[in-house]
Amino acid sequence: MKIKALFTLSFLGLFVAISISAQSEARFGQIPPEALAMEVFPDDSSAAAVVLHAKADYQIFPSAMYGSELEMQVYERIKILKESAFDKADLRVYRYTYKERSDHLVSLKGRITLPNGQFYEISKADFFEEEYNEYYTIHKASLPNVEVGAVIELEYEILSHRMFRLPAWYFQGQYPVVHSELSIDNQSTYSYTTLLETGTEMSMYELDDGRKLYKLGNMELFAGDG
């Protein structure tokens, strides 16, 4: 699904959340039975995989050493529906590693849960590092026993003191997305402008709680303080 919207959110010392759809909080290793039982994604029967849940939490806070630092916590859960999506079991995390400005990988883990409930989990120590280019290192690992119907999870935390541009968050990609969410808690002295741009104009509604609702067909995107 392609959508288009362009709007700006400015925030300083506020919590800003942007999300697509509404869904209960997803936790690593806790896969709902209906996710394991899914054989076809109802909204797109041709989909080889579907992103069930993707979430990023950015916390920007004062730092005695760097002035401000950014803590990024990222979680992704993907359902494999066809063999052509088996490459999603090859986990990849890109970390900025240029000289003294390198990011720090705090935690990293992955998990595959098979349709029968059996699972395999890997930790940070199971990933190996590979130089991607002058600026980035890839942390790589492959989950075992991938099969149609499996659910792939990836969770990691990165600490960065590169404050001039926050990492981009992509609400849509190669496969359909059920839930995608970005939240930003800025307690620093920096002031940022957030731009979201997609492919077609969306309808906008002001909600009673102060948030804005952007809508296109059956897709809903919420933005606001909270």
Helices and strands as residue ranges (DSSP letters): E 6-11, E 15-20, H 33-37, E 49-63, E 67-80, G 83-89, E 90-96, G 99-101, E 104-113, E 119-122, G 124-126, E 128-131, E 136-142, E 151-160, E 180-186, E 192-197, E 203-206, E 212-216, E 219-225
